[in-house]
């Protein structure tokens, strides 16, 4: 008779971070929603389910995608630029953003295939990837799988990358961070009401995630600019000040929005992108404009001499002027780029 491991029930992984309550109820403690679930109910993320008083990670190992991407597509411009990374992601999300640009994966059922942690790590190694990116939807709802797969990825000498909304409680985040080599965290707005109305969530936990992650791993920030919702000068300034007060070398990616899901605001004008970039460059060394066909949106400059250290065409790196340690080839200054 096969013995079922202690962290599994039947063939499902028991979730981490939950409390057992009376009447077969459970409380999930993974993210700030802290879902209270009666028997048979799923969490808001659709990745956790109460089964007779035990919280199961029903999304464990099930990925919607398996694809090699440029690291710049995450977007991570200052982390091993010019390399490729194997990318996978779960079905579901713990936020309900009405503008979601990937809603078919995050907000509805999507075909998935099963991949064990060892298979995922081995596939990355065999494809010449620098590691594994947990992305496409929200990887933190895949917590148990990400943590165990990250161990296998590090065992093979590869890198772990998270592309996340940052909506997680401090305790599970702190446990995961030693396994994470880089994060792109999406700050959707600096307005708490935006998060409440548009994302059905709260802003403060996301900012806390950025603060904690920036102390322990490479962090880059993305902000999707939506006309009429988060494109005010006040919002841009608050975002830039928040990042700069942590570390002015943290890269900020402004991304162009296009109408999707339930949001029908017009697409982001180029002018709004340039305005955001101009404001950000007053305090931040690395500011990028995503989905903009111009040199100004993708070049990496030295924070000291302002010389070009990385040139790009789209997601392709065409030239670099950096040492292996990320030092500027023009003046020898530290750039914050991880090579």
N, C-alpha and C positions, 0 to 999 in steps of 0.2 A: 504494500500500500504506500502510495506517494504521500509524504508528509508536506502539508501546506505550510510555507514559511509564516512566521509569526506576524509579518506585516501584510499578509494577504488573507482575504476571505474568498473561498472558492478560487476564481481566477482574477480577482480584482485586488488592486493595491489599496490597502487601508491608507487613508489620508493622514497627513501630518497636521498638527495644529488644530485641534478641536476638543471640545468638552462634551462628555456624556451627561445628559440631564434626565429628569424623571420622565416617565411615560414614553420611553424610547425616543425622546427628542435629543437632538445634538445641536451644538453651537460651533460653527466653523470660525476659526480665529486667523485665517490666512490673510484676508484683506479687511479694510475698514468697514465693509458692510456687516461683518460678523453675523452671517446668516443664521437664523434660528430655524431649524428644519424638523418637522415631524416625520415619522416613518414614511419612506417612499418619496419624499420631496427632494428636488434638486435645488442647488444654490443658484443665485442670480447669474453666475458665470456658466452654468450648465456643465461644469466639469466635476462637481462634487454631488454625491447623493447619499441620503440617509437610508441605510438598509438595516432595518430591525435594531436601530440604536447604534449602528457603527457607520461612521462617515467614510465613504469610499471615493477614491480618485478614479472615477469611471472614464476619464479621458487619458489615463496613463498609457503612453506608448502610441497613441493614435494620432497620426500626423496628416494634415491636409495637403502638404507639399513636400517635395524633396528636390531641391534645385541648387545648382552652383550659381552664385551671384558675385558681382564685384563688391568688395567691402564698402565701396563708396555708395552703393545702393541702399545701405541700411538706414540712414546714411551715417557712415563713419569716415570722415575725410582725414582725420589725424591719427588713425590707428592702422598701422601696416598698409599704407597707401599703395594702391596698384595690385593688391593681391585679390584672390578669390576665396569665398567661404561657402561651405555647404549650409543651406538654410532649410529649416523645418519649422512647423508651427501647429498649434492645436486648433480645434474647432470651438469657438466661443470667445467670450470676453466678459469682464466684470463691469465695464462701462456700457452705456447705451447712447453714445453720441449720435445725434440725428444727422450728422454730416459724414459719417464713417466712409472713408475712401476704399475700404476693403470689407464692406458689410456682408457680402455673400459668404465670407468665411467667419466673420465675428458674430453676426446676428442671425444666422440661419443654419440649418443642417447642411453639411457639406461632405462629400465623399472623403473617407479617410482610409489609411492603410497602417498596419501595425509595424513598429520598428522597436526592437529592444534597445536599451542603452548601449550595449556592446555593438550591436549592428550599426547604430547611428555613428558611433565613434569610428568604427572600422571603415565605414563608407566614406567618411570625411578623409581619413588617412589615405585610402586607396584612390581617391579622386584628386589628390594633391592639394587639398584644401588646407588653409591655415588653421582651421578648426570648425566649430559648429556655431551657427547663429540661430537663436530661438526667436522667431519673428512672425511676420504675416498677420497674426492676430495677437492676443495678449499672452505671452509665455508664462507670466507669473501665475496664471490659473492652472498651469501645467506643473506646478511647483515640485511635486515629488519626482516626476520624470526628469525635469530639468536638473534637479540636484543630483540625482543618481547618474544621469548621462554625463553631467559635467565632470564627475569623478573619473569616468572612463576616458573622456576627452583629454583631461590632464594627464592621465596615466600614459597616454600615447604621445605626450609632449605637444599637444595642440591647444588652441585657444577657445574660450567660451565667450560668446557675445550675446547680450540680451537687448532686444529692441522692445521697449516697454512703455506703458502708460504710467508706471511708477506707483500704481495703486495697490499697496501691500502694507501690512502691519510691520512695525520695526523688528520684532523678534524673528520672524521667518526671514526677513531681508538680511539681518545681520548674520544669520546662519549660512545664507547662500553666498554672500559677497566674497568670501575667500576663494570661491570657485569661479568667480566672474572676472574676466580680463578686460572687458569693455562693455559699456552700456550706452545706448541712445535712449534718452528719456523724453517723452513727449509732454511738454507743458502746453496745454491747449489754450490757456488764457491766464492772466493774473487776476482776473475778476472772479471772486467766489460765486457770484450769482450766475456767471456763465456756466461753471461746472454744475451748479444745482439745476438750472433750467435746461441746458443743452446736453449735458453728459449724465445727468441723474446721479451725481457724485459730489465730492467735496474737494477743494483745492489743497488744503493744508497737508494731507498725507503725501501728496505728490511732491510738494516742496521739501518735506522731511526726507523723502526717499532720495532726492537729489543731494541734499546736504550729507546724508550718511554715505551714499555711494561715492561722492566726490573725494571723500577721505581715504577710500580703499581701492578704487579702481579708476580706469580711464572713463571719463564721462563726456558725452556730447549731448546737446539739447536740440530738439526740433520743435518748431512752432508753425502750425498750419494757419495761414492768414485767411480769414473768412470775411469778406466785405460786409460791413455793417454790424458785425458781431464781436470781433476781437482785433480790429485793425486801427484802433485809436492810437494817437501818439502817446497817451497816458499808459496804455497797456504795453506798448513796446518799451517805453522807458522803465516801467516797473519790472518787466522781465529782464531787461539788460542790467538794471541795478542789482537785482537778486543774484544773477549769475556772476557779475563782476565782484560782488562782495564775497563770494565764495572763492573764485579764482578767475581772473580776467583771461587766462589761457584756455578756459573751457570753450570749445567751439559751439556756435549757435547757428542752426540751420533754419532759415525761413523757407517755408514750402508753399507753393501755389496750390490753392484749393480749386476744385472744379465741382459743380453740382453733383451730388450723389446721395443715395439713400432717401431720407425724408427732407433734406435741406435743398432749397432751390435758389439760394442767393447766387448772384452772378459770380463768375470766375474771378480770381484775384487779378486786378490790373497790374501791369508791370510797374507802374508808378508807385503803387502801394508797397511792392516788394523793395523798390529802391529807397523809399522813405524809411522803411524798417531797417534796411541795411545801413543807411546813413546814421540813424540814431544809434544803432548797435556799435558801430565802429568807433564811437566816441569813447567807449570804455572797454570794448572787447577786442582781442587781438585777431580772432579767427571768426569771421562772419561769412556765411555762405547763403546763396539764393538758389533754392532748388527749383527745378523745372523752368529755368530761365536760360534761354539760349544766348548767353553772353559770357565773355571772359571774366567780367567782374564778379560773377556769382560763384565761380569755382576755384579761383586761384588761391593758393595759400601763401601768405606773406610772413616774413620774419617780423616778430613783434618789436625788435630793436632797430634794425636798419631799413625795414620796409621792403627789402629785396624779395624777389620771387623765389620761393623754395620748392613749390610744387605747382606744375601746370597741368590742367586737365582739359579734355574734350569730352563733354558728357560725363560718363562714369569711368572714363579711361584716363589713366595718368600718362601724360606724354613726356614729361621731363621733371627731374628732381635735382635739387641742389642741397642735399642734406647728408650728414654723416650717418653712420649706422646707429649712433646714439641720439639722433634727432636734432643735432646741432646745425645751425645755419652755415652753409658753405661760404657765405659772403663775409660774415662778421664773427662767427663763432658763438653766437648767442643761443641759449636754449629756446626751442620753439614750442615745446609741449607736444610735438609729434612723436608718436611711438612707432619706431621703425622695426 
